[in-house]
């Protein structure tokens, strides 16, 4: 009986892996199509809003192009070489050179009110405490500075089957700490992204993720919930920012927040300045 159960479990895992591989290939093709569409709105918002000296968190192989008047340092949780070891799917692609090794959710090495902008593309959904992360971004940004984010719209990603993360859940993560909800996120990911149908396999998957602290999309939103989330942060927690832009951009939403208390920088002219070269 034990041998039969072992073989059945191994067969289920093999079938799950094959289904997941097919889904990933399909999503990768769709993602590449969306990226071609997404480039122009991202560039527009970068040119329009980013000035001075700032940071980009998790730029990897796709940093945001910056235009005249903006300089950036790249922040990641690993040094450049370890990034290549960790993210093997992009290891052979050109990578930004990591200037600051730090946790993007807490930015413990970045002083208060020390940067003119923070860029965090496709990062917020990976954070376990999104409200606390935005609080951190506001802490390090100077008055009048910009927080620039691209956040995936779950309707156009592998998160499409998942339920939207309600603001009540984010409030609880902020108040209690996110540990209470980690297992639920991993189980949800196993069912609705990995496609696991057997509940024992779901539990095994969650156990493994908990042990290894696997980084996933802990949260999923659509355009409406993304915009509503930031409005709720401002009204409920009195976070000091205004929403400058909320652009539906293919598979993502480009959000631009301006920290209150400073004058807005003048916009770049539409003259087509060349992007800054990446650090070598």
C-alpha positions as CSV (number, residue, x, y, z in Angstrom):
1,X,0.0,0.0,0.0
2,X,2.8,2.4,0.9
3,X,4.6,1.7,-2.4
4,X,1.3,2.3,-4.3
5,X,0.7,5.6,-2.5
6,X,4.3,6.7,-3.2
7,X,4.0,5.9,-6.9
8,X,0.6,7.7,-7.2
9,X,2.0,10.8,-5.4
10,X,5.1,10.8,-7.8
11,X,2.8,10.5,-10.8
12,X,0.6,13.4,-9.6
13,X,3.7,15.5,-9.1
14,X,4.9,14.7,-12.6
15,X,1.5,15.6,-14.1
16,X,1.4,18.8,-12.1
17,X,4.9,19.8,-13.3
18,X,3.9,19.1,-16.9
19,X,0.8,21.3,-16.6
20,X,2.7,24.0,-14.9
21,X,5.4,24.0,-17.7
22,X,2.6,24.4,-20.3
23,X,1.1,27.3,-18.4
24,X,4.4,29.0,-17.9
25,X,5.2,28.8,-21.6
26,X,1.8,30.3,-22.5
27,X,2.1,33.1,-19.9
28,X,5.7,33.9,-21.0
29,X,4.5,34.4,-24.6
30,X,1.7,36.6,-23.4
31,X,4.0,38.6,-21.1
32,X,6.5,39.2,-23.9
33,X,3.6,40.6,-26.0
34,X,2.5,42.9,-23.2
35,X,6.0,44.2,-22.6
36,X,6.2,45.5,-26.2
37,X,2.9,47.4,-25.6
38,X,4.0,48.6,-22.1
39,X,7.2,50.4,-23.1
40,X,5.8,53.7,-24.3
41,X,3.6,54.6,-21.3
42,X,6.5,53.7,-18.9
43,X,8.8,55.9,-20.8
44,X,6.3,58.8,-20.9
45,X,5.9,58.6,-17.1
46,X,9.6,58.4,-16.5
47,X,10.3,61.4,-18.7
48,X,7.4,63.4,-17.2
49,X,8.0,62.8,-13.5
50,X,11.6,61.6,-12.6
51,X,14.2,64.3,-11.7
52,X,17.2,64.5,-9.4
53,X,18.8,61.5,-7.7
54,X,16.9,58.4,-6.7
55,X,16.9,54.7,-6.4
56,X,15.4,51.8,-8.3
57,X,14.6,48.6,-6.5
58,X,15.0,45.3,-8.3
59,X,16.0,46.7,-11.7
60,X,17.6,43.4,-12.7
61,X,17.7,43.1,-16.6
62,X,14.9,45.6,-17.2
63,X,15.7,48.9,-15.5
64,X,13.4,51.8,-16.2
65,X,14.9,54.2,-18.8
66,X,15.8,57.5,-17.3
67,X,16.0,60.9,-19.1
68,X,17.9,64.1,-18.8
69,X,18.0,65.3,-15.2
70,X,17.6,62.0,-13.4
71,X,20.4,59.8,-11.9
72,X,19.8,56.5,-10.2
73,X,21.4,54.0,-7.9
74,X,20.2,50.4,-8.0
75,X,19.0,48.6,-4.9
76,X,18.6,44.8,-4.5
77,X,18.6,42.3,-1.7
78,X,21.6,40.5,-3.3
79,X,24.8,41.6,-4.9
80,X,25.0,41.4,-8.7
81,X,26.7,38.0,-8.9
82,X,24.3,36.4,-6.4
83,X,21.4,37.8,-8.5
84,X,22.8,35.8,-11.5
85,X,22.9,32.7,-9.4
86,X,19.4,33.3,-7.9
87,X,17.6,34.3,-11.1
88,X,19.0,31.7,-13.5
89,X,16.3,32.4,-16.1
90,X,17.8,35.9,-16.7
91,X,21.4,35.1,-15.7
92,X,22.7,35.5,-19.2
93,X,21.0,38.8,-19.9
94,X,22.7,42.2,-19.2
95,X,22.1,43.2,-15.6
96,X,22.3,46.5,-13.8
97,X,25.2,46.7,-11.3
98,X,23.7,46.7,-7.7
99,X,24.9,49.8,-5.9
100,X,23.1,49.2,-2.6
101,X,22.4,45.8,-1.0
102,X,19.3,46.2,1.1
103,X,15.8,44.9,1.7
104,X,13.5,46.9,-0.6
105,X,10.6,46.7,1.9
106,X,12.5,48.4,4.7
107,X,15.5,50.3,3.1
108,X,17.4,50.3,6.3
109,X,20.5,51.8,4.8
110,X,18.7,54.7,3.1
111,X,18.4,57.9,5.2
112,X,15.1,59.7,5.7
113,X,14.2,62.2,3.0
114,X,17.4,61.5,1.1
115,X,16.2,60.7,-2.5
116,X,14.2,62.5,-5.1
117,X,12.5,59.4,-6.4
118,X,11.9,55.7,-5.7
119,X,11.3,53.3,-8.6
120,X,9.8,49.9,-7.8
121,X,8.4,48.1,-10.8
122,X,6.7,44.7,-10.3
123,X,7.8,44.8,-6.7
124,X,4.8,45.7,-4.5
125,X,3.0,42.4,-5.2
126,X,6.0,40.5,-3.9
127,X,6.0,42.4,-0.6
128,X,4.4,40.8,2.5
129,X,3.4,44.2,3.9
130,X,2.5,46.6,1.1
131,X,1.3,49.4,3.4
132,X,4.5,49.2,5.4
133,X,6.5,49.3,2.1
134,X,4.8,52.4,0.9
135,X,5.4,54.0,4.3
136,X,9.1,53.2,3.8
137,X,9.2,54.7,0.3
138,X,7.6,57.9,1.7
139,X,10.2,57.9,4.6
140,X,13.2,58.0,2.2
141,X,11.7,60.4,-0.3
142,X,12.1,64.1,-0.1
143,X,9.0,66.3,0.0
144,X,7.8,66.8,-3.5
145,X,9.6,63.6,-4.6
146,X,8.1,60.8,-6.7
147,X,7.3,57.1,-6.0
148,X,7.1,55.4,-9.4
149,X,5.6,51.9,-9.5
150,X,4.4,49.4,-12.1
151,X,2.0,46.9,-10.5
152,X,0.7,43.9,-12.4
153,X,-3.1,43.7,-13.1
154,X,-4.0,40.1,-12.2
155,X,-6.4,39.8,-15.1
156,X,-3.5,39.7,-17.5
157,X,-1.0,37.6,-15.6
158,X,-0.7,34.1,-14.1
159,X,-2.6,35.5,-11.1
160,X,-5.8,35.6,-13.1
161,X,-7.5,32.8,-11.2
162,X,-6.6,34.3,-7.7
163,X,-9.0,36.4,-5.6
164,X,-8.2,40.1,-5.3
165,X,-6.4,40.9,-2.0
166,X,-8.8,43.1,-0.1
167,X,-7.6,46.2,1.7
168,X,-8.8,44.7,5.0
169,X,-6.1,42.0,4.5
170,X,-3.4,44.6,3.9
171,X,-4.5,46.5,7.0
172,X,-4.2,43.3,9.0
173,X,-0.7,42.7,7.6
174,X,0.3,46.2,8.6
175,X,-1.1,46.0,12.1
176,X,-0.1,42.4,13.1
177,X,2.8,41.7,10.8
178,X,2.5,39.5,7.7
179,X,3.4,36.2,9.3
180,X,-0.2,35.3,10.1
181,X,-1.1,35.2,6.4
182,X,2.0,33.6,4.8
183,X,0.6,30.0,4.6
184,X,-2.7,31.1,3.1
185,X,-0.8,33.0,0.3
186,X,1.4,29.9,-0.4
187,X,-1.7,27.6,-0.5
188,X,-3.5,30.0,-2.8
189,X,-0.4,30.2,-5.1
190,X,-0.2,26.4,-5.2
191,X,-3.9,26.0,-6.2
192,X,-4.4,28.9,-8.5
193,X,-1.0,29.5,-10.1
194,X,0.8,26.1,-9.8
195,X,-2.5,24.3,-10.6
196,X,-2.2,21.8,-7.8
197,X,-5.5,20.0,-7.3
198,X,-4.7,17.5,-4.6
199,X,-5.0,19.2,-1.2
200,X,-2.1,17.1,0.2
201,X,0.1,18.4,-2.6
202,X,-1.1,21.9,-1.7
203,X,-0.1,21.5,1.9
204,X,3.3,20.0,0.9
205,X,3.9,22.9,-1.4
206,X,3.0,25.4,1.3
207,X,5.3,23.6,3.8
208,X,8.2,23.8,1.4
209,X,7.6,27.5,0.7
210,X,7.3,28.3,4.4
211,X,10.6,26.6,5.1
212,X,12.5,28.2,2.2
213,X,10.7,31.6,2.5
214,X,9.9,31.5,-1.2
215,X,9.2,34.9,-2.8
216,X,5.9,34.9,-4.7
217,X,3.2,37.3,-5.7
218,X,1.8,37.5,-2.2
219,X,-0.9,39.8,-3.4
220,X,-3.1,40.2,-6.5
221,X,-5.1,43.2,-7.7
222,X,-6.9,44.7,-10.7
223,X,-6.7,48.4,-11.7
224,X,-9.7,49.4,-9.5
225,X,-8.3,47.8,-6.4
226,X,-4.8,49.2,-7.0
227,X,-6.1,52.7,-7.3
228,X,-8.5,52.2,-4.3
229,X,-5.6,50.8,-2.2
230,X,-3.6,54.0,-2.5
231,X,-6.6,56.2,-1.9
232,X,-7.3,54.2,1.3
233,X,-3.7,54.5,2.4
234,X,-4.1,58.3,2.1
235,X,-7.5,58.6,3.7
236,X,-7.2,56.0,6.5
237,X,-3.5,56.2,7.4
238,X,-3.0,59.9,6.3
239,X,0.0,59.0,4.2
240,X,1.4,62.2,2.8
241,X,1.1,61.9,-1.0
242,X,-1.0,62.8,-4.0
243,X,-1.7,60.5,-6.9
244,X,-0.1,62.0,-10.0
245,X,-1.0,59.2,-12.4
246,X,-2.7,55.9,-12.6
247,X,-2.2,54.5,-16.1
248,X,-3.6,51.1,-17.3
249,X,-0.7,49.8,-19.3
250,X,-1.4,46.4,-20.8
251,X,-0.7,43.8,-18.2
252,X,0.2,46.4,-15.5
253,X,-0.8,49.7,-13.9
254,X,1.7,52.5,-13.7
255,X,1.2,54.4,-10.5
256,X,3.0,57.7,-9.8
257,X,2.7,59.2,-6.3
258,X,4.1,62.6,-5.2
259,X,5.1,63.1,-1.6
260,X,3.4,66.1,-0.1
261,X,5.2,69.1,1.1
262,X,7.4,70.2,-1.8
263,X,7.1,72.0,-5.1
264,X,6.7,69.8,-8.3
265,X,9.7,69.7,-10.5
266,X,9.2,71.1,-14.0
267,X,8.4,68.6,-16.7
268,X,10.9,67.6,-19.3
269,X,10.1,69.0,-22.8
270,X,8.9,66.6,-25.4
271,X,12.2,66.8,-27.3
272,X,13.3,63.2,-27.0
273,X,16.3,63.3,-24.7
274,X,18.4,60.2,-24.8
275,X,18.2,57.8,-21.8
276,X,21.1,57.7,-19.4
277,X,23.5,54.8,-20.0
278,X,23.4,52.1,-17.3
279,X,26.4,51.9,-14.9
280,X,29.1,49.6,-16.2
